[in-house]
Amino acid sequence: MTSQVSSPAEQADGAEEAVVGEQRTARHPGGGGKEVRRLDRVIIRFAGDSGDGMQLTGDRFTSETASFGNDLSTLPNFPAEIRAPAGTLPGVSSFQLHFADHDILTPGDAPNVLVAMNPAALKANIADVPRGAEIIINTDEFTKRPMAKVGYETSPLEDGSLDAYSIHPVPLTTLTVEALKDFGLSRKEAERSKNMFALGLLSWMYHRPTEATEAFLRQKFAKKPEIAEANVTAFRAGWNFGETTEDFAVSYEVAPATRAFPPGTYRNISGNLALAYGLIAAGQQADLPLYLGSYPITPASDILHELSKHKNFGVRTFQAEDEIAGIGAALGAAFGGALGVTTTSGPGVALKSETIGLAVSLELPLLIVDIQRGGPSTGLPTKTEQADLLQAMYGRNGEAPVPIVAPRTPADCFDAALDAARIALTYRTPVFLLSDGYLANGSEPWRIPDVADLPDLTVKFATGPNHELADGSEVFWPYKRDERTLARPWAVPGTPGLEHRIGGIEKQDGTGNISYDPANHDLMVRTRQAKIDGIAVPDVEVDDPDEARTLVIGWGSTYGPITAAVRRLRIAGVPIAQAHLRHLNPFPRNLGEVLKRYEKVVVPEMNLGQLATLIRAKYLVDAQSYNQVNGMPFKAEQLAKVLKEATND
């Protein structure tokens, strides 16, 4: 879904989430005589069983919101099982959406509205809901057995435990079944549409567009038109219920965020989709076929699914039998002159490590996309973490340096993919692209770039001999390097006169012949390291309007929560500087100078201090770690408290 924005950019400088709930109280009558209140932002969380369609519901509400022109940020949260135990706490699936009329950075700390489809959803999420927030409860599910399953001895609808909230009891299941009584569906079949009833109700509450959702449902169920119309009917019934019932006396307006965006055409995009588009763009800008060798793994599989749809852009995808075969095929494609890519998560990186080392030795461009998740081992497949940084940096035998690039937002995954491809193609090296589950599944508005503004990644292959021997004859040396980049030539197999041999055994500098000479090995190891150290990356930029004494520095998906926390502190009069790293190997050349300007350096990470460890080791700076490994992103309020304490020490 795209929308046009033509007003000039004007970034909000207020605290993104300093208070929860209504920000402005201007009101006017409307909506069938009901009151309409204007808000500047709202945080909604849909929660239910993993089979209740909460992700689809949240995704459709997000699409409606994107088409309306709000800024937004989302947080899908679901169990790893395909069908988790119904009615249990581990089986709860939720989708949180934060949307506003101004620039926002996170999915929000706490929901203003919780839609609880059953007792498990209520119990799993109530601790996050602030007093006074609205809770819409599907009362049909609050019977004795479902409540007992999650430990409710008495009904929370009757025992006073929810008195601090604004409760809307709605028999969603019954109302849905009643709305679909003329469709000839069984009760069980009709009940499946209750998520669409809830979506219709929330769409009415927040004046969301509805045409796109109805079109989506008809397209999704095109082969079952009766099911499509049943879902559309349930969706409309939810909207009409909100319009006519006395239980909802107020609806809300959140104006488009025209001031938050530069002019252009926007669409809502998830991190994995943006990354897939970035890879396609990289192949086009390099004029190379894009080859993905991959084995499905959560949360990276969406990239494989998306790239498989784009054969018209010269994309070839191979779903391998395992992780090792996937990267082996991608490296073989790179040897053959393609832009080779392999996608995975942390457990897959462990299996690919030997071939990554081979790619370092071969000095061929290869992108290793790691969508990080909770570990170790299988860990938390659907939860987020940043704990693969040291694995990407050092997780191979021998001295095998690899550049590392990390996007900071879902939309930034597009640019990060292009940047990683630039490095791989220019310096003939494998490159790690470290995203994570939060970025992969989360979404935000993305300004569709002009193709003319994309970087030129054109590659010059070797076409002839590149070295003259003493007798005047010319030969091809596969390891003769470019003086500026130290990259070796890329020769497509089958090019006449450029026959060459590469492999994992150490090569003689220049000729590429197998060599066990100690001095040559020392030279080759140091040269490969020098090539990575010499990669051109932009200087790190520091946001420090108040000449603060404390610097907070992050990487990857911590950007949103850190920036939101910094905004809060500055509004409260607390000076603090902020920097964020995209390039983690090599570090920006000015990073050491930046770090030494500050008395204190704080590094929030979703691991146990991996970037902080690298900073301490390289720059001898006493960086303070603040760490979280609970499978969820940081909250802005949480970080604001930690950073305020750091500035007061």
C-alpha positions as CSV (number, residue, x, y, z in Angstrom):
1,M,0.0,0.0,0.0
2,T,1.5,3.3,-1.0
3,S,0.6,6.9,-0.2
4,Q,1.8,10.3,-1.4
5,V,3.4,12.9,0.9
6,S,4.1,16.3,-0.4
7,S,4.8,18.5,2.6
8,P,8.4,19.3,3.8
9,A,10.1,17.1,6.4
10,E,9.7,18.2,9.9
11,Q,11.0,15.8,12.5
12,A,9.2,15.7,15.8
13,D,11.5,16.7,18.6
14,G,9.1,15.7,21.4
15,A,9.3,12.7,23.7
16,E,7.9,9.9,21.6
17,E,6.3,8.1,24.5
18,A,6.6,10.4,27.5
19,V,3.0,9.7,28.4
20,V,0.7,6.9,27.4
21,G,-2.8,7.6,26.1
22,E,-4.5,10.7,24.8
23,Q,-2.1,13.6,23.9
24,R,-4.7,16.2,22.7
25,T,-8.3,16.6,23.8
26,A,-9.8,18.6,21.0
27,R,-13.2,17.0,20.3
28,H,-16.0,17.4,17.9
29,P,-19.3,15.5,17.3
30,G,-19.6,13.0,14.5
31,G,-19.9,9.3,13.6
32,G,-23.7,8.9,13.9
33,G,-23.9,11.4,16.8
34,K,-21.0,9.8,18.7
35,E,-18.1,11.8,20.1
36,V,-14.9,11.8,18.1
37,R,-11.7,12.6,19.9
38,R,-8.4,13.6,18.3
39,L,-5.2,11.9,19.4
40,D,-1.7,12.3,18.2
41,R,-0.7,8.6,18.7
42,V,-2.2,5.3,19.7
43,I,-0.7,1.9,20.7
44,I,-2.9,-1.1,20.0
45,R,-2.2,-4.8,20.8
46,F,-4.2,-7.7,19.3
47,A,-3.8,-10.9,21.3
48,G,-5.3,-14.4,21.1
49,D,-4.4,-18.0,20.3
50,S,-1.8,-18.6,17.6
51,G,-4.7,-19.9,15.5
52,D,-6.9,-16.9,16.0
53,G,-5.3,-14.9,13.1
54,M,-3.8,-12.1,15.3
55,Q,-0.8,-11.6,12.9
56,L,-3.2,-11.3,9.9
57,T,-5.4,-8.9,11.9
58,G,-2.5,-6.8,12.9
59,D,-1.0,-6.8,9.4
60,R,-4.3,-5.7,7.9
61,F,-4.8,-2.9,10.5
62,T,-1.2,-1.8,9.7
63,S,-1.9,-1.7,6.0
64,E,-5.0,0.4,6.6
65,T,-2.9,2.7,8.8
66,A,-0.1,3.0,6.3
67,S,-2.5,3.9,3.5
68,F,-4.0,6.6,5.7
69,G,-0.6,8.2,6.0
70,N,0.3,7.7,9.7
71,D,3.8,7.0,10.8
72,L,3.9,3.6,12.4
73,S,6.0,0.8,13.9
74,T,4.9,-2.8,14.7
75,L,5.9,-5.7,16.9
76,P,4.6,-9.1,16.0
77,N,5.1,-11.6,18.8
78,F,4.1,-15.3,18.3
79,P,5.1,-18.8,19.5
80,A,7.5,-21.0,17.6
81,E,5.1,-23.8,17.2
82,I,3.0,-23.9,14.0
83,R,-0.1,-24.5,16.2
84,A,0.7,-23.9,19.9
85,P,-1.6,-25.5,22.5
86,A,-4.9,-23.7,22.3
87,G,-5.9,-21.6,25.3
88,T,-2.5,-21.7,27.0
89,L,-0.1,-19.0,27.9
90,P,2.7,-20.4,25.7
91,G,0.2,-20.4,22.8
92,V,-0.6,-16.7,22.9
93,S,0.1,-14.7,19.8
94,S,0.1,-10.9,19.7
95,F,0.6,-8.0,17.3
96,Q,1.3,-4.5,18.6
97,L,1.0,-1.4,16.4
98,H,2.1,2.2,17.3
99,F,0.8,4.8,14.9
100,A,0.9,8.6,15.1
101,D,0.6,11.9,13.4
102,H,4.3,12.6,13.9
103,D,7.7,10.8,13.7
104,I,7.9,7.7,16.0
105,L,10.6,5.2,16.5
106,T,9.3,2.1,18.3
107,P,6.2,-0.1,18.6
108,G,5.5,1.6,21.9
109,D,6.2,0.6,25.5
110,A,2.6,-0.2,26.6
111,P,-0.7,-0.5,24.7
112,N,-3.5,2.0,25.0
113,V,-5.9,-0.6,23.7
114,L,-5.7,-4.4,24.3
115,V,-7.9,-6.7,22.3
116,A,-8.0,-10.0,24.3
117,M,-9.6,-12.9,22.4
118,N,-9.5,-15.3,25.3
119,P,-8.4,-15.6,29.0
120,A,-4.8,-16.7,28.1
121,A,-4.4,-13.5,25.9
122,L,-5.6,-11.4,28.8
123,K,-3.4,-13.0,31.4
124,A,-0.3,-13.0,29.2
125,N,-0.6,-9.3,28.4
126,I,-2.4,-7.5,31.3
127,A,0.9,-6.7,33.0
128,D,1.9,-4.5,30.1
129,V,-1.4,-2.5,30.1
130,P,-1.3,0.8,32.0
131,R,-4.2,1.8,34.3
132,G,-7.0,3.5,32.5
133,A,-6.3,1.8,29.2
134,E,-9.1,0.2,27.1
135,I,-9.4,-3.5,27.0
136,I,-11.8,-5.2,24.6
137,I,-12.6,-8.7,25.8
138,N,-14.2,-11.5,23.9
139,T,-16.6,-12.6,26.6
140,D,-17.6,-15.8,24.8
141,E,-14.3,-17.4,25.7
142,F,-14.4,-16.5,29.4
143,T,-16.1,-19.7,30.5
144,K,-14.9,-21.9,33.4
145,R,-12.6,-24.3,31.5
146,P,-10.6,-21.8,29.5
147,M,-10.2,-19.6,32.6
148,A,-9.0,-22.6,34.7
149,K,-6.5,-23.5,32.1
150,V,-4.5,-20.3,32.7
151,G,-5.0,-20.2,36.4
152,Y,-8.1,-17.9,36.8
153,E,-9.9,-19.1,39.9
154,T,-12.6,-16.5,39.5
155,S,-13.7,-14.5,36.4
156,P,-11.7,-11.4,36.0
157,L,-14.8,-9.8,34.4
158,E,-16.6,-10.1,37.8
159,D,-14.0,-10.2,40.6
160,G,-12.9,-6.5,40.4
161,S,-9.4,-7.2,39.2
162,L,-9.9,-5.1,36.1
163,D,-11.5,-2.1,37.8
164,A,-8.5,0.0,37.0
165,Y,-9.1,-0.3,33.2
166,S,-11.8,0.8,30.8
167,I,-13.4,-2.6,29.9
168,H,-15.5,-3.3,26.8
169,P,-17.0,-6.8,27.1
170,V,-18.0,-7.9,23.6
171,P,-19.3,-11.4,22.7
172,L,-17.1,-11.4,19.5
173,T,-17.7,-15.1,18.7
174,T,-21.4,-14.9,19.1
175,L,-21.7,-11.7,17.1
176,T,-19.6,-13.2,14.3
177,V,-21.6,-16.4,14.1
178,E,-24.8,-14.4,14.0
179,A,-23.5,-12.2,11.2
180,L,-22.7,-15.2,9.1
181,K,-25.8,-17.3,9.8
182,D,-26.9,-17.0,6.1
183,F,-23.7,-18.4,4.7
184,G,-24.4,-22.1,5.5
185,L,-21.1,-22.4,7.5
186,S,-20.7,-24.6,10.5
187,R,-20.3,-22.8,13.8
188,K,-16.6,-23.7,13.9
189,E,-16.1,-22.3,10.4
190,A,-18.0,-19.1,11.2
191,E,-16.0,-18.6,14.4
192,R,-12.8,-18.4,12.4
193,S,-13.9,-15.0,11.1
194,K,-14.1,-13.4,14.6
195,N,-10.7,-11.8,14.0
196,M,-12.2,-10.0,11.1
197,F,-15.1,-8.8,13.3
198,A,-12.5,-7.5,15.7
199,L,-10.6,-5.8,12.9
200,G,-13.8,-4.1,11.7
201,L,-14.6,-2.8,15.2
202,L,-11.1,-1.4,15.6
203,S,-11.2,0.1,12.1
204,W,-14.3,1.9,13.1
205,M,-12.9,3.1,16.4
206,Y,-9.9,4.7,14.7
207,H,-11.4,5.7,11.4
208,R,-9.2,3.4,9.3
209,P,-9.8,2.9,5.5
210,T,-11.6,-0.3,4.8
211,E,-11.6,-0.8,1.0
212,A,-8.1,-2.3,0.8
213,T,-8.9,-4.9,3.5
214,E,-12.1,-6.0,1.6
215,A,-10.1,-6.3,-1.6
216,F,-7.4,-8.2,0.2
217,L,-9.9,-10.7,1.6
218,R,-11.4,-11.3,-1.8
219,Q,-8.0,-11.8,-3.4
220,K,-6.7,-14.1,-0.6
221,F,-9.8,-16.4,-0.8
222,A,-10.3,-16.0,-4.6
223,K,-10.6,-19.7,-5.0
224,K,-13.2,-19.9,-2.2
225,P,-15.5,-16.9,-2.9
226,E,-18.0,-17.9,-0.2
227,I,-15.3,-17.8,2.5
228,A,-14.1,-14.4,1.1
229,E,-17.6,-12.9,1.4
230,A,-18.0,-14.4,4.9
231,N,-14.9,-12.7,6.0
232,V,-15.9,-9.4,4.4
233,T,-19.3,-9.7,6.0
234,A,-17.7,-10.3,9.5
235,F,-15.4,-7.3,8.9
236,R,-18.4,-5.1,8.0
237,A,-20.4,-6.4,11.0
238,G,-17.6,-5.4,13.3
239,W,-17.6,-1.9,11.8
240,N,-21.4,-1.6,12.1
241,F,-21.3,-2.9,15.6
242,G,-19.0,0.0,16.6
243,E,-21.2,2.4,14.8
244,T,-24.5,1.3,16.4
245,T,-23.7,-0.1,19.9
246,E,-23.9,2.0,23.0
247,D,-20.9,0.2,24.4
248,F,-18.6,2.4,22.3
249,A,-19.6,6.0,22.8
250,V,-16.3,7.4,21.4
251,S,-14.2,6.9,18.3
252,Y,-10.8,8.4,17.7
253,E,-8.9,10.3,14.9
254,V,-5.2,10.2,14.4
255,A,-4.2,12.6,11.6
256,P,-1.8,11.6,8.8
257,A,1.9,12.2,9.7
258,T,2.6,14.5,6.7
259,R,5.1,16.5,8.8
260,A,7.2,13.5,9.6
261,F,8.1,12.5,6.1
262,P,10.1,14.0,3.3
263,P,8.1,14.3,0.0
264,G,7.8,11.0,-1.9
265,T,5.9,7.8,-2.4
266,Y,5.7,5.6,0.7
267,R,4.6,2.1,1.5
268,N,4.5,0.0,4.6
269,I,7.4,-2.5,4.6
270,S,8.8,-5.2,6.9
271,G,12.5,-5.7,7.4
272,N,12.7,-9.0,5.6
273,L,10.8,-7.6,2.6
274,A,13.0,-4.5,2.5
275,L,16.1,-6.7,2.7
276,A,14.8,-8.8,-0.2
277,Y,14.2,-5.7,-2.3
278,G,17.6,-4.4,-1.4
279,L,19.2,-7.6,-2.7
280,I,17.2,-7.4,-5.9
281,A,18.3,-3.8,-6.4
282,A,21.9,-4.7,-5.7
283,G,21.8,-7.4,-8.4
284,Q,20.3,-4.9,-10.9
285,Q,22.7,-2.1,-10.0
286,A,25.7,-4.5,-10.4
287,D,24.2,-6.0,-13.6
288,L,24.7,-9.4,-12.2
289,P,22.3,-12.4,-11.7
290,L,21.3,-12.7,-8.1
291,Y,21.6,-16.2,-6.7
292,L,20.2,-17.3,-3.3
293,G,21.3,-20.6,-1.8
294,S,19.3,-21.1,1.4
295,Y,17.7,-23.5,3.8
296,P,14.5,-22.4,5.5
297,I,14.9,-21.2,9.0
298,T,12.9,-18.8,11.3
299,P,13.0,-15.8,11.0
300,A,14.9,-15.7,7.7
301,S,12.6,-17.8,5.5
302,D,10.6,-14.8,4.3
303,I,13.5,-13.6,2.2
304,L,13.7,-16.9,0.4
305,H,10.0,-16.8,-0.2
306,E,10.1,-13.3,-1.5
307,L,13.1,-13.7,-3.8
308,S,11.6,-16.8,-5.4
309,K,8.9,-14.5,-6.8
310,H,11.3,-12.3,-8.8
311,K,12.8,-14.4,-11.6
312,N,12.0,-11.5,-14.0
313,F,14.8,-9.6,-12.3
314,G,17.4,-12.3,-12.9
315,V,16.9,-13.8,-9.4
316,R,17.5,-17.6,-9.0
317,T,16.7,-19.3,-5.7
318,F,17.7,-22.7,-4.5
319,Q,16.1,-24.3,-1.4
320,A,18.9,-26.6,-0.4
321,E,18.7,-29.8,1.6
322,D,20.7,-28.2,4.5
323,E,22.6,-25.1,5.5
324,I,25.9,-26.3,4.2
325,A,24.6,-27.0,0.8
326,G,22.9,-23.6,0.7
327,I,26.0,-21.6,1.2
328,G,28.1,-24.0,-0.9
329,A,25.7,-23.3,-3.9
330,A,25.9,-19.6,-3.2
331,L,29.7,-19.6,-3.2
332,G,29.7,-21.7,-6.4
333,A,27.4,-19.1,-8.0
334,A,29.9,-16.3,-6.9
335,F,32.7,-18.3,-8.5
336,G,30.6,-18.4,-11.7
337,G,30.1,-14.6,-11.7
338,A,26.8,-14.1,-9.8
339,L,26.0,-12.1,-6.7
340,G,25.9,-15.0,-4.3
341,V,23.7,-14.7,-1.2
342,T,22.8,-17.1,1.6
343,T,20.2,-16.4,4.3
344,T,19.9,-18.0,7.7
345,S,19.8,-17.4,11.5
346,G,22.4,-18.1,14.2
347,P,22.2,-21.9,14.2
348,G,22.7,-21.9,10.4
349,V,25.7,-19.6,10.6
350,A,27.3,-22.2,12.8
351,L,26.9,-24.8,10.1
352,K,28.0,-22.4,7.4
353,S,31.2,-21.4,9.2
354,E,33.6,-23.7,7.3
355,T,32.3,-22.4,3.9
356,I,32.5,-18.8,5.1
357,G,36.2,-19.5,5.8
358,L,36.6,-20.9,2.3
359,A,35.0,-17.8,0.9
360,V,37.6,-15.7,2.8
361,S,40.3,-17.8,1.2
362,L,38.8,-17.7,-2.3
363,E,38.2,-13.9,-1.9
364,L,34.9,-13.9,-3.7
365,P,31.9,-11.7,-3.1
366,L,29.3,-13.4,-1.0
367,L,26.5,-12.0,1.3
368,I,25.7,-14.0,4.5
369,V,22.4,-12.6,5.8
370,D,21.9,-13.6,9.5
371,I,18.5,-12.7,10.9
372,Q,19.4,-13.1,14.5
373,R,17.2,-14.9,17.0
374,G,17.4,-16.0,20.6
375,G,20.0,-18.7,21.3
376,P,22.0,-20.8,22.0
377,S,21.2,-23.9,19.9
378,T,17.5,-23.8,18.8
379,G,16.9,-21.2,21.5
380,L,13.9,-18.9,20.9
381,P,13.1,-19.2,17.2
382,T,10.5,-16.5,17.0
383,K,12.1,-14.0,19.5
384,T,14.7,-11.4,18.9
385,E,18.3,-11.1,20.0
386,Q,21.6,-9.5,19.0
387,A,23.9,-12.2,20.2
388,D,25.6,-13.3,16.9
389,L,28.0,-10.3,16.7
390,L,31.0,-12.1,18.0
391,Q,30.1,-15.2,16.0
392,A,30.1,-13.1,12.8
393,M,33.4,-11.4,13.9
394,Y,35.4,-14.5,15.0
395,G,33.3,-17.7,14.4
396,R,35.7,-19.4,12.0
397,N,39.0,-21.2,12.2
398,G,42.2,-19.3,11.5
399,E,42.4,-15.6,10.8
400,A,39.3,-15.2,8.6
401,P,38.2,-11.5,8.8
402,V,34.8,-10.7,7.4
403,P,33.1,-7.2,7.1
404,I,29.9,-6.8,9.2
405,V,27.0,-4.5,8.3
406,A,23.9,-4.0,10.5
407,P,20.6,-2.2,9.6
408,R,18.9,-0.1,12.3
409,T,15.2,-0.1,11.2
410,P,13.0,-2.3,9.0
411,A,13.2,0.2,6.1
412,D,17.0,0.6,6.6
413,C,17.3,-3.1,5.7
414,F,17.0,-2.0,2.0
415,D,20.0,0.4,2.2
416,A,22.0,-2.0,4.4
417,A,21.7,-4.7,1.7
418,L,23.0,-2.4,-1.0
419,D,25.8,-1.3,1.3
420,A,26.8,-4.9,2.0
421,A,26.7,-5.7,-1.7
422,R,28.9,-2.7,-2.4
423,I,31.5,-3.9,0.0
424,A,31.4,-7.5,-1.2
425,L,31.7,-6.6,-4.9
426,T,34.3,-3.9,-4.4
427,Y,36.6,-5.8,-2.1
428,R,35.9,-9.4,-3.2
429,T,35.0,-10.6,0.2
430,P,32.2,-12.3,2.0
431,V,30.1,-9.8,4.0
432,F,27.9,-10.4,7.0
433,L,24.5,-8.6,7.1
434,L,23.2,-8.8,10.7
435,S,19.5,-8.1,11.0
436,D,17.3,-9.7,13.7
437,G,13.8,-10.9,14.4
438,Y,12.5,-7.6,15.6
439,L,13.6,-5.8,12.3
440,A,12.6,-8.8,10.1
441,N,9.0,-9.0,11.3
442,G,8.4,-5.4,12.3
443,S,7.3,-2.8,9.8
444,E,7.3,1.0,9.2
445,P,6.8,3.4,6.3
446,W,9.4,3.3,3.6
447,R,10.1,6.0,1.1
448,I,10.4,4.2,-2.3
449,P,13.7,5.4,-3.7
450,D,14.3,6.7,-7.2
451,V,16.3,4.2,-9.2
452,A,18.5,7.0,-10.4
453,D,19.6,7.6,-6.8
454,L,20.7,4.1,-6.2
455,P,24.5,3.4,-6.1
456,D,26.3,2.1,-9.2
457,L,27.6,-1.3,-8.3
458,T,28.9,-2.3,-11.8
459,V,31.6,-4.9,-11.7
460,K,34.6,-5.2,-14.0
461,F,35.5,-8.8,-14.6
462,A,39.0,-9.8,-15.6
463,T,39.1,-10.1,-19.4
464,G,42.7,-10.9,-20.1
465,P,46.2,-11.5,-18.7
466,N,47.3,-9.2,-15.9
467,H,51.0,-10.0,-15.4
468,E,54.1,-9.9,-17.6
469,L,56.7,-12.5,-17.0
470,A,60.5,-11.9,-17.3
471,D,60.5,-13.4,-20.8
472,G,57.9,-10.8,-21.9
473,S,55.0,-13.3,-22.0
474,E,51.7,-12.4,-20.3
475,V,49.8,-14.6,-17.9
476,F,46.8,-14.3,-15.6
477,W,47.5,-14.2,-11.9
478,P,44.3,-14.8,-9.8
479,Y,45.8,-13.2,-6.7
480,K,47.3,-10.1,-8.2
481,R,45.6,-7.3,-6.3
482,D,44.2,-3.9,-6.9
483,E,46.6,-1.4,-5.3
484,R,43.7,0.6,-3.8
485,T,41.3,-2.0,-2.5
486,L,43.6,-5.1,-2.3
487,A,40.8,-6.9,-4.1
488,R,41.9,-9.8,-6.4
489,P,40.6,-10.0,-10.0
490,W,37.2,-11.7,-10.5
491,A,37.5,-14.0,-13.5
492,V,34.5,-15.8,-14.8
493,P,35.2,-19.5,-15.5
494,G,35.5,-20.3,-19.1
495,T,37.0,-17.0,-20.1
496,P,39.8,-17.8,-22.6
497,G,43.3,-17.5,-21.2
498,L,42.1,-17.0,-17.6
499,E,42.2,-20.5,-16.4
500,H,43.1,-20.5,-12.7
501,R,42.8,-22.5,-9.6
502,I,41.5,-21.4,-6.2
503,G,40.7,-23.3,-3.1
504,G,41.0,-23.6,0.7
505,I,44.7,-24.5,0.8
506,E,46.9,-21.4,1.1
507,K,47.9,-19.8,-2.1
508,Q,51.0,-18.2,-3.3
509,D,50.7,-14.4,-3.5
510,G,50.0,-13.4,-7.1
511,T,50.2,-16.8,-8.9
512,G,47.6,-18.6,-6.8
513,N,49.8,-21.7,-6.7
514,I,49.5,-23.9,-3.6
515,S,52.1,-22.7,-1.1
516,Y,53.2,-23.9,2.3
517,D,55.9,-21.3,2.6
518,P,55.7,-19.7,6.1
519,A,56.6,-16.2,4.9
520,N,54.0,-16.3,2.2
521,H,51.3,-17.5,4.6
522,D,52.2,-14.6,6.9
523,L,51.9,-12.2,4.0
524,M,48.6,-13.6,2.8
525,V,47.0,-13.5,6.3
526,R,48.1,-9.9,6.9
527,T,47.0,-8.9,3.4
528,R,43.5,-10.3,3.8
529,Q,43.2,-8.5,7.2
530,A,44.5,-5.3,5.6
531,K,41.9,-5.5,2.9
532,I,39.1,-5.6,5.5
533,D,40.7,-2.9,7.6
534,G,40.9,-0.7,4.5
535,I,37.3,-0.9,3.5
536,A,35.8,2.6,3.1
537,V,33.0,3.2,5.5
538,P,31.5,6.6,6.5
539,D,32.5,8.2,9.8
540,V,30.2,7.7,12.7
541,E,27.9,10.7,13.2
542,V,27.3,11.9,16.8
543,D,24.1,13.7,17.8
544,D,25.2,15.9,20.6
545,P,23.4,19.3,20.7
546,D,24.2,20.0,24.3
547,E,27.9,19.0,24.5
548,A,27.1,16.2,26.9
549,R,29.5,14.2,29.0
550,T,27.7,10.9,28.4
551,L,27.5,9.1,25.1
552,V,25.1,6.2,24.4
553,I,26.1,4.1,21.4
554,G,24.3,1.2,19.9
555,W,24.0,-1.0,16.8
556,G,21.3,-2.7,14.8
557,S,17.7,-2.7,16.0
558,T,18.4,-0.9,19.3
559,Y,18.3,2.4,17.3
560,G,14.6,3.0,17.8
561,P,14.4,2.5,21.6
562,I,17.7,4.3,22.2
563,T,16.6,7.3,20.1
564,A,13.2,7.5,21.8
565,A,14.9,7.3,25.2
566,V,17.3,10.1,24.3
567,R,14.4,12.3,23.1
568,R,12.7,11.8,26.5
569,L,15.9,12.8,28.4
570,R,16.5,15.9,26.3
571,I,13.0,17.2,26.8
572,A,13.5,16.7,30.6
573,G,16.7,18.8,30.3
574,V,19.2,15.9,30.6
575,P,22.1,16.4,28.1
576,I,23.1,13.1,26.4
577,A,24.9,12.3,23.2
578,Q,24.0,9.5,20.8
579,A,25.8,7.5,18.1
580,H,24.7,4.4,16.2
581,L,26.9,2.0,14.2
582,R,26.0,0.4,10.9
583,H,29.6,-0.8,10.2
584,L,30.9,-3.2,12.9
585,N,33.9,-4.5,11.0
586,P,35.7,-2.4,10.2
587,F,34.6,0.3,12.7
588,P,34.4,3.8,11.3
589,R,37.8,5.4,11.4
590,N,36.8,8.2,13.7
591,L,35.1,6.0,16.3
592,G,38.1,6.0,18.7
593,E,38.3,9.7,18.6
594,V,34.6,10.0,19.3
595,L,34.6,7.6,22.2
596,K,37.5,9.5,24.0
597,R,35.6,12.8,23.9
598,Y,33.1,11.5,26.5
599,E,33.5,10.8,30.2
600,K,31.0,7.9,30.1
601,V,30.0,5.6,27.3
602,V,26.9,3.4,27.6
603,V,26.2,0.5,25.2
604,P,22.7,-1.0,25.3
605,E,22.6,-4.4,23.6
606,M,20.3,-7.4,23.3
607,N,23.1,-9.7,24.4
608,L,25.5,-9.8,27.3
609,G,27.8,-7.1,26.0
610,Q,29.4,-8.1,22.7
611,L,29.8,-4.6,21.1
612,A,31.0,-3.3,24.5
613,T,33.6,-6.1,24.6
614,L,34.9,-5.1,21.1
615,I,35.0,-1.4,22.0
616,R,36.9,-2.0,25.3
617,A,39.4,-4.3,23.5
618,K,40.1,-2.0,20.5
619,Y,39.9,1.5,22.1
620,L,40.7,0.8,25.8
621,V,37.5,2.7,26.7
622,D,35.6,1.7,29.9
623,A,32.3,1.2,28.1
624,Q,29.4,0.4,30.4
625,S,27.1,-2.4,29.2
626,Y,23.3,-2.4,29.6
627,N,22.0,-5.8,28.5
628,Q,18.8,-7.6,27.9
629,V,18.3,-11.1,26.6
630,N,14.5,-11.8,27.1
631,G,13.7,-12.2,23.5
632,M,12.0,-8.8,23.3
633,P,13.2,-5.3,22.2
634,F,14.1,-2.6,24.7
635,K,11.4,-0.3,25.9
636,A,12.1,3.5,25.7
637,E,11.1,4.2,29.3
638,Q,13.4,1.4,30.5
639,L,16.4,2.8,28.6
640,A,15.6,6.4,29.6
641,K,15.9,5.5,33.3
642,V,19.1,3.6,32.8
643,L,20.7,6.5,30.8
644,K,19.5,9.1,33.3
645,E,21.2,7.2,36.1
646,A,24.4,7.0,34.0
647,T,24.4,10.8,33.5
648,N,24.0,11.3,37.3
649,D,26.8,8.9,38.3
